[in-house]
Amino acid sequence: MSTIKNNDLLLDNIGSNEKYPINFSELEQAAKEKLEAGPFGYIRSSAGGEETYRKNSNSFEKYSIVPRFLTDVSALNTEVTILGRTYPHPLFIAPVGVNKIAHEDGEIAVAKAAAKFNYPYIQSTVSSYSIEEIAEATEGSSKWFQLYWSQNKEISFSMIQRAEAAGYEAIVLTVDTVMLGWREEDVRNQFSPLKRGFGQGNYASDPVFMAALPDQSKDAIIDSMIENIYHPTLNWNNIEELREYTSLPILLKGILHPEDAKLAIEKGLDGIIVSNHGGRQLDGVIASIDALPEIVEIVNGKIPVLFDSGVRRGSDAVKALALGATAVCIGRPFIWGLASGGQAGVERVLENFLQETNVSISLSGARNLEELRKLKIVRS
């Protein structure tokens, strides 16, 4: 439970002499000034002509909150219970890989910032740092592990068992990345962070992966990592196999079609994440926020429905929550914070995002997430 005060972050910031980027555009510009063209382009860009990238953020403007007034909103409770665990607020860190291209401290800095502001941290398979390194740096904080299925499925099983041993709370299987999307900016810049070894933290530390290599060279690690990430045969049977190797809850990330949401329930999955990978996979697909309402209706509270893609500010998160999302994941904003200011930059982004979300919930007339989901939302 938190109390909204007149001197919360807004007035504290106005009283500060420190200058720093605040909104998404300013963060992106600050990162651009720090990064070379290849890393910046990789983070900023999306697939194809970036139609989906634009739709993700622009589609939020189609949804309008109809606020209620004359409600005592002096006390706000944003607690949410997901898979048997209660979190202080419904904001998560989306899985984003190869963070070292933004800053040397990479995922360690992000995970520490997430722990400071109680954002559950979803770690990417292609992290620059390993499961164990992040667990050691952030002992006691909430963490989930995002899994890219491997052609050698024993590598997948090994990684989820490592995550379980390290105290991670759930497995998030990404289903929309059976191969990399067509990303013109990376071709233009001739830049692949995977080929440059930025995503090998979990692979080079995995005994099953390393044992399968022809030799222990850097090139062999990178080549095998890229080969294993390519998995176009991924299907529902593999997900059933995954269940046999972990006692952790399993969520599917990348769900956009209501029939896939229905199948996820039928197959006994523990949750889904409505996502189009931030527009980085298939261009021309539905915006995540447009896919959300129908999926929420289909799921009907049977399993948690998390959300990501296109979230740029707290009011976006509030709209997604009002449309039925159980929790909201943010991605690019924190990476721009990392690039522009390291761990301190991420902390600034997360603090501002949390504060804007809380203020927006209160100004809508809601005092908790249950009331927020009862708000009237109109679509233009």
N, C-alpha and C positions, 0 to 999 in steps of 0.2 A: 504494500500500500504506500503510495506517495502523495505528498501534498503539493499542489501547484502554488508556487509563491510568486509574488510580483518581481522579485529579484532573481528569478531563475536564469538560465543560461543566456537568454536574450539580453537582459540588461547588464549581466556580468560581461558579456562580450562587447557591448557598446561602451562600457567603462574601461576597456582594455586599450592599451596603446599598440598592442601587437597586431601586425598586418598578416593575414593569411587567406588563402582561398576558401570560400564558403560554399558556393553552390557547385553543381556538377560541371558546368561550363568552365568555371574558374579553376576547379581542380584539374580538369583535363588540360587546360592551357598551361597550368603550372607544371604538370607532368611532362608535357611536350617540350618545355624548356629544359628539362633535366635529362630526358631520354634521347637516345639515338633513334633514327627513323625506323629501323627494324623492330626493336622492342615496342616503341610507341605504336606503330602501325599494327602490330600483332594484337595488342591489347584493345586498341580503339576499334578496329575494323570488324566486319562480319562477313557472312557468305554472300557470294554473287553480287548483285547490284545493291545490296543492303536494304532491300525493301522491308524485310522482317525487322531489321534493326530499327528502322524509322517507325514502323507500325507499333513496335513494342512500347515506345515511350509516348508517341502521339496518341495512341488509343486510350491512354488514361484520361485525356481531356474530354472524351466522349461521356465519361461517367461523372455525375455531379452528386455531391452529398446534399441532402435536404436536412439541415440541422434542426435540432429541437432546443428551445431556450427556456429560461426560467426553471432550470434544473440545478440543484446544488452540485457543482462539479469540483468542489474544493478538495475532495479525496478521489484519487484514481487508483484502481486496481487493475493492472495489466497482466496478472498471472495467467499462465496457460498450462494445462496439463496435456502432455503428449506422450503416448506410449508408457503411461504409468509414472512419468517424471514431471514435476512441476517446475516451470521456468519463470523467472520474474517478469519477462516480457516476451512478446511473440516475434522477435527479430532474430534471425540467424545469419551467419556468414555463409554465403553460397560457396560451393567448391570451385576454386579457381587455381589452376596449376601454374607451374613454372614461375613462381613469384620472384625468383632471383633476377629475372630480366628487368624487374621494376626497381629492386633494391637488394643489396647484398644480404641483408638479414631475412629477406623473403618471408616464408610462411611462419617462421619463428616470431617475427615482429607482429604479424597479423594475429596469430594465435594469442600472443600476450595481450595485445590490445583488446581482443575479443573477450578474454578472461576478465580484464579490468572492468568492462561494462556489461558483463554477463550475457554476451552473445554466444550461444552454442556455436562451436566452430566445426564446419564440415570440411575435412581435409581431402584434397584431391589425390587420386592415384599417382598423377604425374607431378607431385610436389618436388621441389628442389631439396627439401629435407624429409627425413624418414618419419614414419609413424612414431618410432621410439624417441627420436630427437624432439619432436613436438610434444609428446607426452611428458618427457622429462622437464621441458621448459615451462610447461603449464599444468603441473600436477594439481589435480583437484577440480579443474574446470571441465565443463561439458564439451565433449567432442564426439562427432560422428565421422565415419569413414566412407568416402565416395569411392566406389569400385568401377573401374573399366574392366570388363570381362577380358580375359586373355585367351588367345588361341590354345595355349597350353593351360588348360583349366586348373591344373595343380598349382599354378602361380596364383590364381585368383583365390583358391582355397587357403593357400599359405598366407596371403595378405590379410584375409578376413580373420584368420586365427591370430595373427599378430596384433590386429586392431583390438580383438576381444581381450587378449592378454594384457594389452596396454591400457585397458579401462575405457575404451570407446563404447558409446551407448547404443549405436545403431549402424547398420550398413545401408548405404544409398547406392543402388546399382543404376548407373546411367545407361539408358536404353536407346538414346538418339545419336550415338557416336560410334556406330559399328564401322565407320570409316570417317576420315576428316572431310568436312565440308569444303566446297570450292571457295577459297579465300584469295581474291585477286591481289589484295594489298601485300600479302606475304610473297606472292610470286613476283610482284613489282619490286619489292625490297630484297628479294632473294634471302629471306630470313625464315628459319624454322628453329624455334627454341628446343624442340625435341632432338633435332639433328645436332644441335650444339651442346647437348647433354644437360640442359637445365631441368629436365623432368625425371631424372633417374634416381632421386633420393630413395624411393621405396623399392626400386628394382635392384640397384647395386647392393642393397642391404638385405635382399631376400635370398635365403639359402636355396630354395627350389629354383628360382630364376638363375642364380649364379651357377648352380650345378649343371644346368642344361646348356651352358655356353660352350662353344668350341674352344675358346680360350678366355682369359680374364682381362683382355685389353679393353680400352675405352671404346674403340670402334665396335667390338663385338657386343658390348653392353648396349650401346645406342641402337645398333642394327636389330638386335633381338627385341629390345623394348618396342621399337616402332612396328616390327613384325607382329608382336603379340597384341598390340593395341588394335590392329586391324582384325575385326572379328565379325564379318558379315553373316555368319551362321547363327548368331545369337538368337535364341528363341525361348518360348515359355518352358520348355523342358530343362534348359540350363538353369532357369530360376528355381525349379523344383530341386535340382541338384544342389544349388547354393544353400537351400534350407537345411540340407543334411549336414552341412559343415559348420553351422553356427547356431548358437542359441540366441543371438542378438536379433532384434526386430529388423526386418528388411523393407526398405522403401524403394519404389521405382521412380527415377527422375527422368523427365522428358515426356510425360504423358500429356497429350493434347486432345485425343479423341475420347468421347464418352464411353465408347465400346471397350477401349483398352482399360479405362478406369473400372468398368464393370468386370472385366476379366481379372483384373488385379484383385478385386474382392473375392471372386470365385476361386482364385488360385491361393487364397490365404495370405496375400501380402499384408503387411502391417501399416502401410501408408503409401502415398504417392506425392510427387512434386510436379505440379503443373509448370511446364517450362519448355521453351523452344531454344534453350542453350544461348540465350541472349542474341539470337539471330545468327549464330556462328555456324550452324549446321546446314539446314535446308532453307534456302531463301524462298520467299513467297508463301510461307505458311502463316497460319492464323496467329495474331498477337496473343501472348499468354493470357492477358487480362480478358480478352474476348472469349477464350476457351474456358476460363474459370467457372462462370456461373452454371453452365450446363453440367460440368463435371461435379460441382458441389451438389447439384440437384440429384444426379445419378447416385453419388456416394451416400448421400442422405445420412451423414454422421457415422457411418459404419467404421470408417478409418480416417485418420488425419489427412487433410489435403493441404500441403504446403505450396508455396507459390514463389516463382522467381521469373526474371527477364523484364527489363525495361524499368525497374524500380530506381528512381533517381532521387527521391526525397520522401520525407515522412508522410506527406499527404497522399503519395502514391500507395504507401503501405497501408494507410487507413482505408483507402478505397478497396484494396484487395481484401482486407480483413472484413470490411462491411459487406463485400460480395460473398463472403463465406470461407475465405482462406483461414486455416488454423494458425498458420504462422507465415511470415514473409522472409525471404532470403535476399540479401543484397550482395552485389558482385562488383561491377566496375567502379562504383564510388570509392570503395575502400582501397582498390588497387591504385587509383589515382592518388589517394592519400598516401599510400606507401611510396609511390614513385616520387612524390613531391616533398615528403617529409619523414620517411622511415616510420618507425613505430609511433612516434609522436603525431605524424600526419594521419595515420590510421586512427589513432585515439581521437583526434579532433573530429574526423568524419563520423565515427561511431557515436561520439557524445552528441554532436549536433543532430544526427539522424534520430537518435533516441528521444532527444528533447523535442524536436519538431513533431515526431509521431505522438508523443504524449500530449503536447499542447493541442494538436489537431483533433485528437480523440475528445479531449475535454471541450473544445470549442464546438464540436459537433453535438454536444449535449449528452454524451455517453460517459458513464462512470466506470465501466468495465467492458470486457470484450463481448459479453452476452448482450449488453445493451447496444453496443456498436453494431452487432450483426442484425439488429432489429431496425436500424436506421433505414429511411427511405433513400434509395439511390435511383436516379433517373438517367437514362441514356439518350443522348441527342443524336 
